[in-house]
Amino acid sequence: MEIKIQKRDLLSILNKVSGILSPKPTLPVLNHILIEAGKDGLVVTGTDLELNIKINKEIAVLKEGKVLTPGRKLLEVVREFPEAEIGLYSEKENRLRISQGKIILNLVGLRVDDFPLTPKIKNPVQFKIAAGNLKKTITHTRPVVVFDENKPNLSGIFFTTEDGWLTTVTTDTRRLARHKTKTNLSTDIKFILPIKTADAIKGLWEEGVELDVNLGTNQIIFSGAGLVLTSQIIEGEFPDYNTVIPKEEDLSGATIPLPAFVSTLRRIKQVVSSGKNLVRLDVRKNNLKVSGETAGVGEGAEEVDISYQGEPVALNFNPDYLLEGVKNLEGEETFFFGLNHNPEKPSLIRSLKSADYLYLIMSMHL
């Protein structure tokens, strides 16, 4: 095998492929990447068995061949090269030479046959989605997920369809986030995407790339712009989230200025974060009072002018959960906060501009 490639292009490929490799893999081959040079150009593949990334790069190939080499180590080596063209050369499938001018480095790898085969999907459900929309829906729901070995069905992002909308949902039982994206899907889908896969997606494609998605029983494949991501999906049923979303007529709705709410929370959070980490919201006619205290640290209270005509209500919330709930509303002047007078049921946060994002949050007991 012999190719020449610009350092910036090689670094881009290696950063993406090596990003899924575990620093302490269960098998030595899982910290290696497969480099193939053929008639269609360069193909680089990495896997941790649950996740597989394959990148195709159209370049001139001087000599066809394959080599299996340590992925992270190759990335570290290439980073130290000057900005110029780099040569990759291999006569043996387990030995790679990296060269540039007077610089020559060699890495020892493993046999190509040791590398796991890329899984294939039989009779997949197929659809398309813009990479920007996929990353947006992941960004809106990802913060709620908390990995729990005892609840694998809650340790990922649930994807489903609702009347032509691609809907993603996550919950940790204390919070729930839902985001909707308009698609042309005519087939109903349901699957739970692992968090590692969701995190990988955010750094792989540019916003305008349209992705082809192939969904199987146990796996899903995203492909576009010369990059293919294959992932296992989480087994199990996601809870029926619609049953916990309260009707807005059962809530006391407040319109709250977003910048003032965020600033107030951040200030009061400073005196509660080292204690029980909860703030009290006292809501009365056109007024919101945010307060909190921690013994031996301090206390604070601040009032915000809001639009509210309902009955007075006082609830305690985790300030971090509140901040995460409104983070995806950045750029908006106000938001809707539906307060539940029953502390055993969730309150609701949503945008006043669109119906694509909804966030539920449970109040806390003292």
C-alpha positions as CSV (number, residue, x, y, z in Angstrom):
1,M,0.0,0.0,0.0
2,E,1.2,3.5,-0.8
3,I,-0.6,6.8,-0.8
4,K,0.1,10.5,-0.3
5,I,-2.3,12.8,1.6
6,Q,-2.3,16.3,3.0
7,K,-1.8,16.4,6.8
8,R,-5.1,18.3,7.4
9,D,-7.1,15.8,5.4
10,L,-5.5,12.8,7.3
11,L,-6.0,14.5,10.6
12,S,-9.7,15.1,9.9
13,I,-10.2,11.4,9.1
14,L,-8.2,10.1,12.1
15,N,-9.9,12.5,14.5
16,K,-13.3,11.1,13.5
17,V,-12.4,7.5,13.4
18,S,-10.3,7.4,16.5
19,G,-12.9,9.2,18.5
20,I,-15.0,6.1,19.0
21,L,-12.0,3.9,20.1
22,S,-11.9,2.9,23.7
23,P,-8.6,3.9,25.5
24,K,-8.9,0.5,27.3
25,P,-10.5,-1.9,24.9
26,T,-11.5,-5.5,25.8
27,L,-9.6,-6.7,22.8
28,P,-6.3,-5.3,21.4
29,V,-7.6,-5.1,17.9
30,L,-10.3,-2.6,19.0
31,N,-7.7,0.2,19.4
32,H,-6.6,-0.3,15.8
33,I,-8.0,1.1,12.6
34,L,-8.1,-0.5,9.2
35,I,-6.6,1.5,6.3
36,E,-7.4,0.4,2.8
37,A,-6.1,1.8,-0.4
38,G,-7.9,0.7,-3.5
39,K,-9.2,1.8,-6.9
40,D,-11.8,4.1,-5.3
41,G,-9.3,5.8,-3.0
42,L,-8.7,5.6,0.7
43,V,-11.0,3.9,3.2
44,V,-10.4,4.1,7.0
45,T,-12.5,2.1,9.4
46,G,-12.6,2.0,13.2
47,T,-14.9,0.1,15.6
48,D,-15.6,-0.7,19.3
49,L,-18.0,-3.5,18.2
50,E,-21.0,-1.4,19.2
51,L,-20.1,1.5,16.9
52,N,-18.4,1.4,13.5
53,I,-17.1,4.4,11.5
54,K,-16.0,4.1,7.9
55,I,-14.6,7.1,5.9
56,N,-14.0,7.2,2.2
57,K,-11.6,9.7,0.7
58,E,-11.1,10.1,-3.0
59,I,-7.3,10.4,-3.6
60,A,-4.8,9.0,-6.0
61,V,-3.5,5.6,-4.9
62,L,0.1,4.8,-5.8
63,K,-0.2,1.2,-4.6
64,E,-3.2,-0.8,-3.4
65,G,-3.2,-2.6,-0.1
66,K,-4.3,-2.8,3.5
67,V,-2.8,-2.2,6.9
68,L,-4.1,-2.5,10.5
69,T,-2.5,0.0,12.7
70,P,-3.0,1.6,16.2
71,G,-5.5,4.4,15.7
72,R,-4.8,6.8,18.5
73,K,-1.1,6.4,18.2
74,L,-1.2,7.2,14.5
75,L,-3.3,10.3,15.3
76,E,-0.7,11.4,17.9
77,V,2.2,10.8,15.4
78,V,0.5,12.7,12.5
79,R,-0.2,15.7,14.8
80,E,3.5,16.2,15.2
81,F,4.2,16.4,11.5
82,P,4.6,19.7,9.7
83,E,1.7,21.0,7.6
84,A,2.4,19.4,4.3
85,E,1.8,16.2,2.3
86,I,2.4,12.9,4.2
87,G,3.2,9.5,2.8
88,L,1.7,6.3,4.1
89,Y,3.4,3.1,3.0
90,S,3.1,-0.5,3.9
91,E,4.6,-3.7,2.6
92,K,3.2,-5.8,5.4
93,E,-0.4,-5.7,6.7
94,N,0.8,-5.1,10.3
95,R,3.5,-2.4,9.7
96,L,2.9,1.2,8.6
97,R,5.5,3.7,7.6
98,I,4.6,7.4,7.9
99,S,7.0,9.7,6.1
100,Q,7.5,13.3,5.0
101,G,10.9,14.5,3.6
102,K,13.5,13.4,6.0
103,I,11.0,12.2,8.6
104,I,10.3,8.5,8.7
105,L,8.3,6.8,11.5
106,N,7.1,3.2,11.7
107,L,4.1,1.7,13.6
108,V,3.6,-2.0,14.3
109,G,0.0,-3.2,14.2
110,L,-1.9,-6.5,13.8
111,R,-3.0,-8.9,11.1
112,V,-5.8,-7.4,8.9
113,D,-7.9,-10.6,9.3
114,D,-8.1,-9.9,13.0
115,F,-10.2,-6.8,12.4
116,P,-14.0,-7.3,12.9
117,L,-16.2,-7.4,9.8
118,T,-18.5,-4.4,9.3
119,P,-22.1,-5.6,10.1
120,K,-24.8,-5.5,7.4
121,I,-28.5,-5.0,7.7
122,K,-31.1,-7.2,6.0
123,N,-34.3,-5.6,4.8
124,P,-33.8,-2.2,6.4
125,V,-36.4,0.6,6.9
126,Q,-35.0,3.5,4.9
127,F,-35.4,7.2,5.2
128,K,-33.5,10.5,4.8
129,I,-32.8,13.3,7.3
130,A,-30.6,16.4,7.1
131,A,-27.5,16.2,9.3
132,G,-28.4,19.6,10.8
133,N,-31.9,18.4,11.9
134,L,-30.5,15.2,13.3
135,K,-27.9,17.1,15.3
136,K,-30.4,19.6,16.5
137,T,-32.8,17.0,17.8
138,I,-30.0,15.2,19.6
139,T,-28.8,18.5,21.2
140,H,-32.3,19.3,22.5
141,T,-32.7,15.9,24.2
142,R,-29.2,14.6,25.0
143,P,-28.7,16.5,28.4
144,V,-31.5,14.6,30.1
145,V,-30.0,11.2,29.6
146,V,-28.2,9.6,32.6
147,F,-26.6,6.2,31.9
148,D,-28.1,3.5,34.1
149,E,-27.1,-0.2,33.7
150,N,-30.3,-1.2,35.4
151,K,-32.5,0.9,33.0
152,P,-30.9,0.4,29.6
153,N,-34.1,1.5,27.9
154,L,-33.7,5.0,29.5
155,S,-29.9,5.2,28.7
156,G,-30.4,6.5,25.2
157,I,-32.5,8.7,22.9
158,F,-35.8,7.3,21.8
159,F,-36.7,8.0,18.1
160,T,-40.2,7.6,16.9
161,T,-42.7,9.1,14.4
162,E,-45.8,11.2,15.1
163,D,-48.0,12.3,12.2
164,G,-45.0,12.9,9.9
165,W,-42.8,14.3,12.6
166,L,-39.6,12.6,13.7
167,T,-39.8,12.8,17.4
168,T,-36.9,12.3,19.9
169,V,-37.5,11.8,23.7
170,T,-35.3,11.3,26.7
171,T,-36.1,11.0,30.4
172,D,-34.3,10.2,33.7
173,T,-37.7,10.0,35.5
174,R,-37.1,13.5,37.1
175,R,-37.1,15.2,33.7
176,L,-38.3,14.6,30.2
177,A,-37.2,16.3,27.0
178,R,-39.1,16.0,23.6
179,H,-38.1,17.5,20.3
180,K,-39.9,17.2,16.9
181,T,-38.5,17.6,13.4
182,K,-40.6,17.7,10.3
183,T,-39.7,14.9,7.8
184,N,-41.2,13.1,4.9
185,L,-41.3,9.8,6.7
186,S,-44.2,7.6,5.6
187,T,-43.1,4.6,7.7
188,D,-43.5,4.4,11.5
189,I,-40.2,3.9,13.3
190,K,-39.2,3.2,16.9
191,F,-35.7,2.7,18.2
192,I,-33.4,3.8,21.1
193,L,-30.1,5.3,20.0
194,P,-27.1,4.8,22.4
195,I,-25.6,8.0,23.8
196,K,-22.2,7.2,22.5
197,T,-23.6,7.1,18.9
198,A,-25.5,10.3,19.5
199,D,-22.4,12.1,20.7
200,A,-20.4,10.8,17.7
201,I,-23.0,12.1,15.2
202,K,-22.6,15.6,16.5
203,G,-19.0,15.8,15.2
204,L,-19.2,13.9,12.0
205,W,-21.2,15.8,9.3
206,E,-21.6,19.3,8.2
207,E,-25.1,20.9,8.7
208,G,-26.2,20.7,5.0
209,V,-25.4,17.1,4.4
210,E,-28.4,14.8,3.7
211,L,-28.1,11.5,5.4
212,D,-29.4,8.1,4.2
213,V,-30.6,6.1,7.2
214,N,-31.1,2.3,7.2
215,L,-32.8,0.9,10.2
216,G,-32.7,-2.8,11.1
217,T,-33.8,-4.9,14.0
218,N,-30.7,-4.5,16.0
219,Q,-28.6,-1.9,14.1
220,I,-28.8,1.4,12.3
221,I,-26.7,2.9,9.6
222,F,-26.2,6.6,8.9
223,S,-24.4,7.5,5.6
224,G,-23.5,10.6,3.7
225,A,-20.6,12.7,2.3
226,G,-18.3,9.7,2.2
227,L,-18.9,8.6,5.8
228,V,-20.8,5.6,7.1
229,L,-21.7,5.2,10.8
230,T,-23.1,1.8,11.9
231,S,-24.4,1.4,15.4
232,Q,-26.2,-1.1,17.5
233,I,-29.5,0.1,19.0
234,I,-30.7,-0.5,22.5
235,E,-33.1,-3.3,23.1
236,G,-36.2,-2.7,25.2
237,E,-39.3,-0.6,25.3
238,F,-39.3,3.1,26.0
239,P,-42.0,4.2,28.4
240,D,-45.2,5.7,27.0
241,Y,-44.1,9.3,27.5
242,N,-47.4,10.8,26.3
243,T,-49.1,9.7,29.5
244,V,-46.9,11.9,31.7
245,I,-47.2,15.1,29.6
246,P,-49.8,17.3,31.4
247,K,-52.5,19.1,29.6
248,E,-51.8,22.8,29.6
249,E,-55.3,23.6,30.8
250,D,-54.4,21.8,34.0
251,L,-51.4,24.0,34.6
252,S,-51.0,27.6,35.7
253,G,-49.2,29.2,32.8
254,A,-46.6,32.0,33.2
255,T,-44.8,33.9,30.6
256,I,-41.3,34.5,31.9
257,P,-38.5,36.7,30.4
258,L,-35.7,34.3,29.5
259,P,-32.5,36.4,30.1
260,A,-33.7,37.6,33.5
261,F,-34.7,34.1,34.6
262,V,-31.4,32.6,33.6
263,S,-29.4,35.4,35.3
264,T,-31.4,35.1,38.5
265,L,-31.0,31.3,38.6
266,R,-27.3,31.5,38.1
267,R,-26.9,34.0,41.0
268,I,-29.1,32.2,43.5
269,K,-27.4,28.9,42.4
270,Q,-24.1,30.2,43.9
271,V,-25.5,29.8,47.5
272,V,-27.4,26.5,47.0
273,S,-25.0,24.4,44.9
274,S,-23.0,23.2,47.9
275,G,-26.1,22.3,49.9
276,K,-29.3,20.6,48.7
277,N,-29.0,22.4,45.4
278,L,-32.6,23.5,45.2
279,V,-34.3,26.8,44.6
280,R,-37.8,27.9,45.6
281,L,-40.0,29.5,43.1
282,D,-42.8,31.6,44.5
283,V,-45.2,32.7,41.8
284,R,-47.9,35.3,42.3
285,K,-49.7,37.8,40.1
286,N,-47.1,39.1,37.6
287,N,-44.3,38.3,40.0
288,L,-41.7,35.5,40.4
289,K,-39.5,35.3,43.5
290,V,-36.5,33.0,43.3
291,S,-34.8,32.1,46.6
292,G,-32.5,29.6,48.2
293,E,-30.2,29.1,51.2
294,T,-27.5,26.8,52.4
295,A,-26.6,26.6,56.1
296,G,-23.1,28.0,56.7
297,V,-22.8,29.3,53.2
298,G,-25.5,32.0,52.7
299,E,-28.9,32.8,51.3
300,G,-30.4,34.8,48.5
301,A,-33.6,36.0,47.0
302,E,-34.5,37.9,43.8
303,E,-37.7,38.9,42.1
304,V,-38.5,38.9,38.4
305,D,-41.5,40.6,36.6
306,I,-43.5,38.1,34.7
307,S,-46.9,37.7,33.1
308,Y,-49.1,35.5,35.4
309,Q,-52.7,35.6,36.5
310,G,-53.2,32.3,38.2
311,E,-53.4,31.2,41.8
312,P,-50.2,31.6,43.9
313,V,-48.0,28.6,43.8
314,A,-44.6,27.7,45.5
315,L,-42.4,24.9,44.2
316,N,-38.8,23.8,44.7
317,F,-36.6,22.8,41.8
318,N,-33.1,21.7,41.0
319,P,-31.5,24.9,39.5
320,D,-29.3,22.9,37.1
321,Y,-32.4,21.1,35.7
322,L,-34.1,24.4,35.2
323,L,-31.1,25.9,33.4
324,E,-30.9,22.8,31.1
325,G,-34.5,23.1,30.4
326,V,-34.3,26.6,29.0
327,K,-30.9,26.3,27.5
328,N,-32.4,25.2,24.1
329,L,-34.5,28.4,24.1
330,E,-31.5,30.7,23.8
331,G,-32.2,33.7,21.6
332,E,-35.9,33.9,22.7
333,E,-37.1,36.8,24.8
334,T,-39.7,34.9,26.8
335,F,-40.9,31.3,27.4
336,F,-43.9,29.5,28.7
337,F,-43.7,27.8,32.2
338,G,-46.7,25.7,33.0
339,L,-46.7,25.3,36.8
340,N,-48.3,22.2,38.3
341,H,-49.9,22.9,41.7
342,N,-49.6,19.1,42.4
343,P,-45.9,18.7,43.4
344,E,-46.1,15.0,42.6
345,K,-46.6,15.8,38.9
346,P,-44.4,17.6,36.4
347,S,-44.4,21.2,35.4
348,L,-43.8,22.1,31.7
349,I,-41.4,24.4,29.9
350,R,-41.7,25.2,26.2
351,S,-41.1,27.8,23.6
352,L,-43.7,30.5,22.8
353,K,-42.5,30.6,19.1
354,S,-42.8,26.9,18.1
355,A,-44.1,23.6,19.3
356,D,-41.0,21.6,18.4
357,Y,-39.5,21.5,21.9
358,L,-41.0,20.6,25.3
359,Y,-39.4,19.9,28.7
360,L,-40.9,18.4,31.8
361,I,-39.5,18.8,35.2
362,M,-40.5,17.4,38.6
363,S,-40.4,19.6,41.7
364,M,-38.3,18.6,44.7
365,H,-39.1,17.9,48.3
366,L,-37.3,19.7,51.1
